[in-house]
Amino acid sequence: MHKTAESKNLGRQLSRYLENWQSEIDSAAQYHALAKAETSPQISKVYENLAAQEEKHILFWEKYIKDSGKLVPNRSPSFRSRILIWLTKQFGPQMVLSTISQLERADQNTYSGQIESSGTKMTAQEQWHTLILGEIEKTGGPGAKGSALANIEGRHRSVGGNALRAAVLGANDGLCSNMSLVMGAAGAAMNNHALLLTGLAGLFAGSCSMALGEWISVTSARELAEREIRIESDEFDHNPGGEGEELQLIYEAKGMSTEESKKLVAHMLSDKTKALDALTREELGINPDDLGGSAIEAATYSFLLFAVGAILPVFPLFFLSGSTAVIVSLVCSAIALFVFGFFTTVFTGQSLWIAGPRQVGLGLLSAGLTFGLGHLLGASLK
């Protein structure tokens, strides 16, 4: 009995070592990918430094794996990590930066309760990684502007402008809403021609609605930021000394000495452009070089993303008819729901076998409810 308990304990320890080891491999590979895709040499060097620290952590856990009597497997990024790396190469750092930052934030205290890492700097380093990524997100270096998808706002924009999340949720919205619409029409016993027209109408109506919503959101955000900058400019014209005092307090709060902050502010006040740029960034928290991106670009991407999801339940109706068309449409939609469920795991870290079936179940529940409603209304209106 004692040996069995000891064996289980050693097994759990080894499993934990391997999990930590794999997590560090993923992080190092992702940082290397970010460094290669980043256009700013300074930020690229930061990513390489983060990768170097993660590689030291890999060696740390490899030692414990060897000491447990197990051969260290070949280093290879997980499937989730490979997807993030591919997206980084194709669309730039901004496509995945928020996702990677969120994953780091979730794991930053993983080592705090592990005896092996006590007395090391590993916990502090992981927390520092989270802070560094957060600062890069805030400042948005040159490479952070590489993805037009990052401009999408509205209800699909998460903290830090997570473009990957926006893309997945935009397509998922199109799929779920149009699948439910088509199933509702099928429940009302519409013929194939009417089903196809209903699906296409839902696609274009939903896509236009999403595009208009994004255009309004981005335009409103830009106009608000421009108004705040104009007000700040007027305040500077009327009272440059007072604005300088505000800047000085901000810099002192960040750790500068009074003498250093006075010199810096005096230099800035000699040039209104520099002073206004600093006030905009420090006091208003607005990056004047990026006021939310292009409204037209955001609207276009929102239209396309919704349409990509919305076409899936409609596509079989071009080639099939009757109950066969409805069943195939439902099957195609269920498969797509599972795929979208998988993509949500990329930025949530949830298990595929939880997220996938959950997504399919909720989607089919919605389709079933609208089918039943369509059937009731169709029968009552005959």
C-alpha positions as CSV (number, residue, x, y, z in Angstrom):
1,M,0.0,0.0,0.0
2,H,2.8,2.4,1.0
3,K,4.7,1.7,-2.3
4,T,1.5,2.3,-4.3
5,A,1.0,5.7,-2.7
6,E,4.6,6.6,-3.2
7,S,4.5,5.5,-6.8
8,K,1.4,7.7,-7.4
9,N,3.0,10.6,-5.8
10,L,6.1,10.3,-8.0
11,G,3.9,10.0,-11.0
12,R,2.1,13.2,-10.1
13,Q,5.4,14.9,-9.6
14,L,6.7,13.8,-13.0
15,S,3.5,14.9,-14.6
16,R,3.9,18.3,-13.1
17,Y,7.5,18.6,-14.2
18,L,6.5,17.7,-17.8
19,E,3.7,20.2,-17.7
20,N,6.0,23.0,-16.5
21,W,8.6,21.9,-19.1
22,Q,6.1,22.0,-22.0
23,S,4.8,25.4,-20.9
24,E,8.3,26.8,-20.9
25,I,9.0,25.3,-24.4
26,D,5.8,26.9,-25.7
27,S,6.6,30.3,-24.2
28,A,10.2,30.3,-25.6
29,A,9.0,29.4,-29.1
30,Q,6.4,32.1,-29.0
31,Y,8.8,34.7,-27.9
32,H,11.3,33.7,-30.6
33,A,8.5,34.0,-33.2
34,L,7.5,37.5,-31.9
35,A,11.1,38.6,-32.0
36,K,11.4,37.6,-35.7
37,A,8.1,39.2,-36.7
38,E,8.7,42.4,-34.7
39,T,9.8,45.4,-36.8
40,S,11.2,47.4,-33.9
41,P,14.7,46.2,-33.1
42,Q,14.3,47.4,-29.5
43,I,11.1,45.4,-28.8
44,S,12.5,42.4,-30.8
45,K,15.5,42.3,-28.4
46,V,13.1,42.4,-25.4
47,Y,11.3,39.3,-26.8
48,E,14.6,37.5,-27.3
49,N,15.6,38.2,-23.7
50,L,12.3,36.8,-22.6
51,A,12.9,33.7,-24.7
52,A,16.4,33.3,-23.2
53,Q,14.9,33.3,-19.7
54,E,12.3,30.7,-20.7
55,E,15.0,28.5,-22.1
56,K,16.8,28.6,-18.7
57,H,13.5,27.5,-17.2
58,I,13.4,24.6,-19.7
59,L,16.8,23.4,-18.5
60,F,15.7,23.7,-14.9
61,W,12.8,21.3,-15.4
62,E,14.7,19.0,-17.6
63,K,17.0,18.3,-14.7
64,Y,14.1,17.3,-12.5
65,I,12.7,15.1,-15.3
66,K,16.1,13.3,-15.6
67,D,16.4,12.9,-11.8
68,S,13.0,11.2,-11.8
69,G,14.5,8.5,-14.0
70,K,12.7,9.5,-17.2
71,L,14.2,10.4,-20.6
72,V,13.6,14.0,-21.6
73,P,11.3,14.0,-24.7
74,N,12.3,16.0,-27.7
75,R,11.5,19.6,-27.4
76,S,8.5,20.5,-29.5
77,P,5.9,23.3,-29.1
78,S,2.3,22.2,-28.5
79,F,-0.3,22.4,-31.2
80,R,-1.8,25.5,-29.6
81,S,1.6,27.2,-29.6
82,R,2.2,26.2,-33.2
83,I,-1.0,27.9,-34.2
84,L,0.0,31.1,-32.4
85,I,3.4,31.0,-34.0
86,W,1.8,30.6,-37.5
87,L,-0.5,33.5,-36.9
88,T,2.4,35.6,-35.7
89,K,4.3,34.9,-39.0
90,Q,1.3,35.5,-41.2
91,F,-0.3,38.6,-39.5
92,G,2.3,40.1,-37.2
93,P,2.7,40.3,-33.4
94,Q,-0.5,42.3,-32.8
95,M,-2.6,39.3,-33.9
96,V,-1.5,37.2,-31.0
97,L,0.2,39.6,-28.5
98,S,-2.9,40.0,-26.3
99,T,-3.6,36.2,-26.3
100,I,0.0,35.4,-25.2
101,S,-0.1,38.2,-22.6
102,Q,-3.3,36.7,-21.2
103,L,-1.9,33.2,-21.1
104,E,1.2,34.5,-19.3
105,R,-1.0,36.4,-16.8
106,A,-2.9,33.3,-16.0
107,D,0.4,31.3,-15.4
108,Q,2.4,34.0,-13.7
109,N,2.0,32.5,-10.2
110,T,2.2,28.8,-11.2
111,Y,5.6,28.3,-9.5
112,S,4.8,30.2,-6.3
113,G,3.5,27.0,-4.6
114,Q,6.0,24.6,-6.0
115,I,8.8,23.5,-3.7
116,E,11.3,23.0,-6.5
117,S,11.3,26.6,-7.6
118,S,11.3,28.1,-4.1
119,G,14.5,30.0,-3.5
120,T,14.8,30.8,-7.3
121,K,13.9,33.9,-9.3
122,M,11.5,31.9,-11.5
123,T,8.2,33.2,-10.0
124,A,9.5,36.8,-10.1
125,Q,10.6,36.3,-13.7
126,E,7.3,35.0,-14.8
127,Q,5.5,37.9,-13.2
128,W,8.0,40.3,-14.8
129,H,7.2,38.7,-18.2
130,T,3.5,39.5,-17.7
131,L,4.4,43.2,-16.8
132,I,6.7,43.5,-19.8
133,L,4.0,42.2,-22.2
134,G,1.5,44.5,-20.7
135,E,3.7,47.5,-21.3
136,I,4.3,46.5,-24.9
137,E,0.5,46.2,-25.4
138,K,0.0,49.7,-23.9
139,T,2.7,51.4,-25.9
140,G,2.1,49.5,-29.1
141,G,5.5,49.4,-30.8
142,P,5.8,49.6,-34.6
143,G,5.2,45.9,-35.0
144,A,2.0,46.2,-33.1
145,K,0.3,47.9,-36.0
146,G,0.9,45.0,-38.4
147,S,-2.5,43.5,-38.2
148,A,-5.5,45.3,-39.6
149,L,-7.7,42.9,-37.6
150,A,-6.4,44.6,-34.4
151,N,-8.5,47.6,-35.3
152,I,-11.8,45.7,-34.8
153,E,-13.5,47.0,-31.7
154,G,-17.1,46.8,-30.6
155,R,-18.3,43.8,-28.5
156,H,-15.5,41.7,-30.1
157,R,-12.7,43.7,-28.7
158,S,-11.2,42.3,-25.5
159,V,-8.5,43.8,-23.3
160,G,-5.6,44.9,-25.4
161,G,-7.4,44.7,-28.7
162,N,-7.2,40.9,-29.1
163,A,-7.4,40.5,-32.8
164,L,-7.4,36.7,-32.7
165,R,-10.4,36.7,-30.3
166,A,-12.2,39.3,-32.5
167,A,-11.7,37.1,-35.6
168,V,-13.0,33.9,-34.0
169,L,-16.0,35.5,-32.3
170,G,-16.9,37.5,-35.4
171,A,-17.0,34.3,-37.5
172,N,-18.8,32.4,-34.7
173,D,-21.5,35.1,-34.6
174,G,-22.2,34.7,-38.3
175,L,-22.3,30.9,-38.0
176,C,-24.6,30.8,-35.0
177,S,-27.1,33.5,-36.1
178,N,-27.5,32.3,-39.6
179,M,-27.6,28.6,-38.7
180,S,-30.5,29.5,-36.3
181,L,-32.2,31.5,-39.0
182,V,-32.0,28.7,-41.6
183,M,-33.2,26.1,-39.1
184,G,-36.1,28.4,-38.1
185,A,-37.1,28.7,-41.7
186,A,-36.7,25.0,-42.2
187,G,-39.0,24.4,-39.2
188,A,-41.6,26.6,-40.9
189,A,-41.5,24.0,-43.9
190,M,-40.1,26.5,-46.4
191,N,-39.1,25.1,-49.8
192,N,-35.4,24.9,-50.8
193,H,-35.5,28.1,-52.8
194,A,-37.0,30.1,-49.8
195,L,-34.4,28.5,-47.5
196,L,-31.6,29.6,-49.7
197,L,-32.9,33.2,-50.0
198,T,-33.5,33.3,-46.2
199,G,-29.9,32.2,-45.6
200,L,-28.4,34.7,-48.0
201,A,-30.5,37.5,-46.7
202,G,-29.4,36.7,-43.2
203,L,-25.8,36.6,-44.3
204,F,-25.9,40.1,-46.0
205,A,-28.1,41.7,-43.3
206,G,-25.9,40.4,-40.4
207,S,-22.7,41.3,-42.2
208,C,-23.9,44.8,-43.0
209,S,-25.1,45.3,-39.4
210,M,-21.8,44.2,-37.9
211,A,-19.8,46.4,-40.4
212,L,-21.9,49.4,-39.5
213,G,-21.6,48.8,-35.8
214,E,-17.8,48.5,-36.1
215,W,-17.6,51.7,-38.3
216,I,-19.6,53.6,-35.7
217,S,-17.6,52.2,-32.8
218,V,-14.2,53.1,-34.3
219,T,-15.3,56.5,-35.7
220,S,-16.8,57.4,-32.3
221,A,-13.6,56.4,-30.5
222,R,-11.4,58.4,-32.9
223,E,-13.6,61.5,-32.7
224,L,-13.7,61.3,-28.9
225,A,-9.9,61.0,-28.7
226,E,-9.5,63.9,-31.1
227,R,-11.8,66.1,-29.0
228,E,-9.9,65.3,-25.9
229,I,-6.6,66.2,-27.6
230,R,-8.1,69.5,-28.8
231,I,-9.2,70.4,-25.3
232,E,-5.7,69.5,-24.0
233,S,-4.1,71.7,-26.7
234,D,-6.4,74.7,-25.7
235,E,-5.5,74.2,-22.0
236,F,-1.8,74.2,-22.9
237,D,-2.2,77.4,-24.8
238,H,-4.0,79.1,-21.9
239,N,-1.9,77.7,-19.1
240,P,1.4,76.0,-20.2
241,G,2.8,76.3,-16.7
242,G,-0.1,74.5,-15.1
243,E,0.1,71.7,-17.7
244,G,3.8,71.5,-17.0
245,E,3.2,71.0,-13.3
246,E,0.8,68.2,-14.1
247,L,3.4,66.5,-16.3
248,Q,6.0,66.9,-13.5
249,L,3.7,65.2,-10.9
250,I,3.1,62.3,-13.3
251,Y,6.8,61.8,-13.9
252,E,7.6,62.0,-10.1
253,A,4.8,59.4,-9.5
254,K,6.7,57.2,-11.9
255,G,9.8,57.4,-9.8
256,M,11.7,60.4,-11.3
257,S,13.4,62.8,-8.9
258,T,12.0,66.3,-8.6
259,E,15.1,67.8,-10.3
260,E,15.0,65.3,-13.2
261,S,11.3,65.8,-13.8
262,K,11.7,69.6,-13.8
263,K,14.5,69.4,-16.4
264,L,12.5,67.1,-18.6
265,V,9.3,69.1,-18.4
266,A,11.2,72.4,-19.0
267,H,12.7,70.9,-22.2
268,M,9.2,69.7,-23.3
269,L,7.5,73.1,-22.7
270,S,9.9,74.7,-25.1
271,D,8.2,72.8,-27.9
272,K,4.4,72.6,-27.9
273,T,4.4,69.5,-30.2
274,K,6.5,67.6,-27.8
275,A,4.6,68.8,-24.7
276,L,1.2,68.0,-26.2
277,D,2.4,64.6,-27.3
278,A,3.6,63.9,-23.7
279,L,0.4,65.2,-22.2
280,T,-1.7,63.1,-24.5
281,R,0.1,59.9,-23.7
282,E,0.7,60.5,-19.9
283,E,-2.4,62.4,-18.8
284,L,-5.0,61.2,-21.3
285,G,-3.6,57.7,-21.8
286,I,-4.0,58.1,-25.6
287,N,-1.5,57.2,-28.3
288,P,-1.7,60.1,-30.7
289,D,-0.1,58.0,-33.5
290,D,-2.9,55.4,-33.3
291,L,-6.4,56.7,-32.5
292,G,-8.2,53.4,-33.0
293,G,-7.2,52.6,-36.6
294,S,-9.2,52.9,-39.8
295,A,-13.0,52.8,-39.4
296,I,-13.4,51.5,-43.0
297,E,-10.8,48.8,-42.5
298,A,-12.5,47.7,-39.3
299,A,-15.9,47.6,-40.9
300,T,-14.6,45.6,-43.9
301,Y,-13.0,43.0,-41.7
302,S,-16.1,42.7,-39.5
303,F,-18.2,42.2,-42.6
304,L,-15.9,39.5,-44.0
305,L,-15.6,37.7,-40.7
306,F,-19.3,37.5,-40.1
307,A,-19.9,36.4,-43.7
308,V,-17.3,33.6,-43.4
309,G,-19.3,32.1,-40.5
310,A,-22.7,32.8,-42.0
311,I,-22.0,31.1,-45.3
312,L,-21.4,27.7,-43.8
313,P,-25.0,26.7,-43.0
314,V,-26.1,28.2,-46.4
315,F,-23.5,26.5,-48.6
316,P,-25.2,23.0,-48.7
317,L,-28.4,24.6,-49.9
318,F,-26.8,25.5,-53.2
319,F,-26.4,21.9,-54.1
320,L,-29.0,19.9,-52.1
321,S,-32.7,20.1,-51.3
322,G,-35.3,18.9,-48.9
323,S,-34.5,17.2,-45.6
324,T,-31.1,16.2,-46.9
325,A,-30.1,19.8,-47.4
326,V,-31.2,20.7,-43.8
327,I,-29.4,17.8,-42.3
328,V,-26.1,18.5,-44.2
329,S,-26.4,22.1,-43.3
330,L,-26.7,21.2,-39.6
331,V,-23.8,18.8,-39.7
332,C,-21.6,21.3,-41.5
333,S,-22.5,23.9,-38.9
334,A,-21.8,21.5,-36.0
335,I,-18.4,20.7,-37.4
336,A,-17.7,24.4,-37.7
337,L,-18.9,25.1,-34.2
338,F,-16.4,22.4,-32.9
339,V,-13.6,24.1,-34.9
340,F,-14.5,27.5,-33.5
341,G,-14.6,26.0,-30.0
342,F,-11.1,24.7,-30.6
343,F,-9.9,28.2,-31.6
344,T,-11.3,29.7,-28.4
345,T,-9.0,27.3,-26.5
346,V,-6.0,29.1,-28.1
347,F,-6.7,32.2,-26.1
348,T,-8.4,30.7,-23.0
349,G,-6.2,27.7,-22.4
350,Q,-9.4,25.5,-21.9
351,S,-9.3,21.9,-23.0
352,L,-10.5,21.2,-26.5
353,W,-12.7,18.3,-25.3
354,I,-14.6,20.8,-23.1
355,A,-14.7,23.8,-25.3
356,G,-15.6,22.0,-28.5
357,P,-18.6,19.9,-27.3
358,R,-19.8,22.9,-25.3
359,Q,-19.8,25.1,-28.4
360,V,-21.5,22.4,-30.5
361,G,-24.1,21.8,-27.7
362,L,-25.1,25.5,-27.3
363,G,-25.2,26.0,-31.0
364,L,-27.4,23.0,-31.7
365,L,-29.6,24.1,-28.8
366,S,-30.2,27.5,-30.4
367,A,-30.9,25.8,-33.7
368,G,-33.3,23.4,-32.1
369,L,-35.2,26.2,-30.4
370,T,-35.6,28.3,-33.6
371,F,-36.6,25.2,-35.6
372,G,-39.3,24.5,-33.1
373,L,-40.4,28.1,-33.1
374,G,-40.5,28.1,-36.8
375,H,-42.5,24.9,-36.9
376,L,-45.1,26.3,-34.5
377,L,-45.4,29.6,-36.3
378,G,-45.5,27.9,-39.7
379,A,-48.3,25.6,-38.6
380,S,-50.3,28.4,-37.0
381,L,-50.1,30.7,-40.1
382,K,-51.2,28.0,-42.6
